[in-house]
Amino acid sequence: MSVPKKVLCVLTSHEVGWYLPELAHPYLRFVKAGCLTEICSIAGGAAPIAEASIDLNDAENKEFYENPEMMKLTLETRPLEEYNGAEYDCVFFVGGSGTMWDFPYSSAVDRVGREVYEKGGIVGAVCHGPIALANIKLSDGSYLVAGKKVAGFTDEEEAFNPVYSTFPVHNETDKSVKQILTKLGGIHSQADCWQPYIQSDSRVMTGQNPASAGPLGEAIIQELIMSSS
């Protein structure tokens, strides 16, 4: 990448929080690949981390979490509404169950996602992060996810999620990433529980679960490299 690519990572501001490996794994890859990588949140300020995600036996989690400068980026965020998506080559929606309460309802998610995509950039998301796609419409009024292959945290994996029962309900019955995105025309596919799995379709790049965060980051980097050639 001769001219550094710009990546904007978006965290939930909901108290249930964002998931450490779903930021740390791709973030470290973006930075080491030379991308200019920023972190913001829906509301700004300190974005709450999900305590259950702080596994410091994971080397990349440890590298990020024990680096004060990196963690500071999650504690002193600017709100997403302050950003112009047309200035970025990729917006990356970090997962964590907290996303289910704010990503689908934020006007900034819709606007910034649309701006990045319509300038030819990548919209990436992992685990619960793809719920952002339930909120992004293109300028013609169509949902970005419609007709596109997507991955996200599966209904089978949600069976192990203690907060799933409290998720907001969409369309009277839908609660999971799979249910909601399928209803909007997304073509959802998946691997077995906890296995890494990603989908890439027309610059919409998604991953199923925490194990998918690193591979998804690598795939996004390769797509950014190809877009430079």
C-alpha positions in Angstrom: 0.0 0.0 0.0 2.0 3.0 -1.3 -0.4 5.5 0.2 -1.5 4.4 3.7 -5.1 3.3 3.8 -7.3 4.7 6.5 -9.4 2.4 8.7 -12.0 3.5 11.3 -12.8 1.0 14.0 -16.2 1.5 15.7 -17.0 0.4 19.2 -20.3 0.1 21.0 -21.0 2.5 23.8 -23.5 0.2 25.5 -22.6 -1.0 29.0 -22.6 -4.7 27.9 -19.5 -3.7 26.0 -17.2 -4.6 23.1 -15.2 -7.8 22.8 -11.4 -7.5 23.2 -10.2 -10.0 20.5 -12.6 -8.5 18.0 -10.7 -5.2 18.3 -7.2 -6.3 19.2 -6.7 -9.0 16.6 -7.7 -6.9 13.5 -6.4 -3.6 14.9 -2.9 -5.0 15.4 -2.9 -6.4 11.9 -4.1 -3.1 10.4 -1.4 -1.1 12.2 1.4 -3.6 11.3 0.3 -3.5 7.7 0.8 0.3 7.7 -2.9 1.4 7.8 -3.7 4.6 9.5 -6.1 3.2 12.1 -8.4 5.1 14.4 -10.9 4.0 17.1 -14.2 5.7 17.8 -17.4 4.8 19.6 -21.1 5.5 19.1 -21.4 8.0 21.9 -17.7 9.0 22.5 -15.7 8.9 25.7 -14.8 5.6 27.3 -16.2 2.6 25.4 -16.9 -0.2 27.9 -15.1 -3.4 27.4 -16.8 -6.8 28.1 -15.0 -8.1 31.1 -15.5 -11.7 30.0 -13.5 -11.0 26.8 -10.3 -10.1 28.7 -8.3 -13.3 28.1 -4.7 -12.4 28.5 -3.6 -15.9 27.6 -4.2 -14.7 24.1 -1.0 -13.0 22.9 -2.7 -10.4 20.8 -5.2 -9.6 23.5 -2.3 -9.2 25.9 -0.3 -7.0 23.5 -3.3 -4.6 23.1 -4.7 -4.6 26.6 -1.4 -4.1 28.4 -0.3 -1.3 26.1 -1.5 1.9 27.8 -1.4 3.9 24.6 -3.6 1.4 22.8 -6.1 1.1 25.6 -6.3 4.9 25.9 -7.6 4.9 22.4 -10.7 3.1 23.7 -11.1 5.3 26.7 -10.9 8.7 25.0 -12.9 8.1 21.8 -14.7 10.7 19.7 -18.3 9.9 18.7 -18.9 8.3 15.4 -21.1 11.2 14.4 -18.0 13.5 14.2 -16.5 11.4 11.3 -16.8 11.8 7.6 -16.9 8.3 6.1 -15.7 9.6 2.7 -12.2 10.1 4.3 -11.8 6.4 5.1 -11.0 3.3 3.0 -12.6 0.9 5.6 -15.0 1.2 8.5 -14.8 -1.8 10.8 -17.6 -2.5 13.2 -16.1 -4.3 16.2 -18.3 -7.0 17.9 -19.5 -7.6 21.4 -23.1 -8.0 22.6 -23.4 -4.3 23.4 -23.6 -3.6 19.7 -27.1 -5.0 19.6 -28.4 -2.0 21.6 -26.7 0.8 19.6 -25.4 -0.1 16.2 -28.9 -0.7 14.7 -30.3 2.6 15.9 -27.4 5.1 15.3 -27.9 7.5 12.5 -24.1 7.8 12.4 -23.7 4.1 11.6 -26.0 4.5 8.7 -24.3 7.7 7.3 -20.7 6.7 7.8 -21.2 3.2 6.5 -22.9 4.6 3.4 -20.2 7.2 2.9 -17.4 4.6 3.1 -19.1 2.2 0.8 -20.2 4.7 -1.8 -16.7 6.1 -2.2 -15.5 2.5 -3.0 -14.4 1.5 0.5 -14.9 -1.6 2.6 -17.6 -2.1 5.3 -16.2 -4.8 7.7 -17.7 -6.3 10.8 -17.2 -9.2 13.1 -19.4 -11.4 15.4 -22.2 -9.1 16.6 -20.7 -6.2 14.7 -22.5 -7.1 11.5 -25.8 -5.9 13.1 -24.6 -2.5 11.9 -25.7 -3.7 8.4 -29.3 -3.6 9.7 -28.9 0.1 9.8 -26.9 1.0 6.6 -28.9 2.1 3.6 -27.4 3.3 0.3 -28.4 6.5 -1.4 -31.0 4.8 -3.4 -32.8 3.7 -0.2 -31.8 0.0 -0.4 -30.2 -1.8 2.5 -26.5 -2.4 1.9 -26.9 -6.0 3.1 -29.6 -6.9 0.6 -28.4 -9.7 -1.7 -25.0 -10.0 -0.1 -23.4 -13.0 1.5 -22.7 -12.3 5.2 -21.5 -14.0 8.3 -22.1 -13.1 12.0 -22.6 -14.7 15.4 -24.9 -17.6 14.9 -28.1 -18.7 16.6 -26.3 -21.8 17.8 -23.5 -19.7 19.4 -26.1 -17.4 20.9 -27.3 -20.4 22.9 -24.2 -19.9 25.0 -24.6 -16.1 25.4 -26.1 -15.2 28.8 -27.4 -11.8 27.6 -29.1 -13.0 24.4 -32.5 -13.2 26.1 -32.3 -9.4 26.8 -31.5 -8.4 23.2 -33.8 -5.8 21.6 -36.4 -7.4 19.3 -36.7 -6.4 15.6 -39.8 -7.0 13.5 -41.6 -8.4 16.5 -39.7 -11.7 16.5 -36.1 -11.3 15.4 -33.3 -11.0 17.9 -30.1 -12.5 16.4 -27.7 -11.2 13.8 -28.7 -14.0 11.5 -32.5 -13.5 11.9 -32.3 -9.7 11.5 -29.9 -9.6 8.5 -31.7 -12.5 6.7 -35.0 -10.6 7.0 -33.4 -7.6 5.3 -32.2 -9.7 2.3 -28.8 -10.8 3.6 -27.6 -14.3 2.6 -26.3 -15.7 5.8 -23.9 -18.6 6.0 -21.9 -20.1 8.8 -19.3 -22.7 10.0 -19.6 -24.8 13.2 -19.7 -23.0 16.5 -16.5 -21.1 17.4 -14.7 -21.9 14.2 -13.2 -19.1 12.1 -15.4 -18.2 9.2 -15.5 -15.1 7.0 -17.6 -13.9 4.0 -16.6 -11.3 1.5 -19.1 -9.9 -1.1 -18.8 -6.7 -3.0 -16.7 -4.9 -0.3 -18.9 -6.1 2.5 -16.6 -8.3 4.7 -17.9 -10.1 7.7 -16.8 -12.7 10.3 -18.7 -15.1 12.4 -17.2 -14.9 15.9 -14.1 -14.0 17.9 -12.0 -16.6 16.2 -12.8 -14.9 12.9 -11.5 -11.5 13.8 -7.9 -12.0 12.9 -8.6 -13.8 9.6 -11.1 -11.1 8.7 -8.5 -8.4 9.4 -6.1 -10.2 7.1 -8.7 -10.5 4.4 -9.5 -6.8 4.6 -5.8 -5.9 4.4 -5.5 -8.0 1.2 -8.6 -6.3 -0.3 -7.1 -2.9 0.5 -3.8 -3.9 -1.1 -5.7 -5.1 -4.3 -7.6 -1.8 -4.4 -4.2 0.0 -4.6 -2.9 -2.0 -7.5 
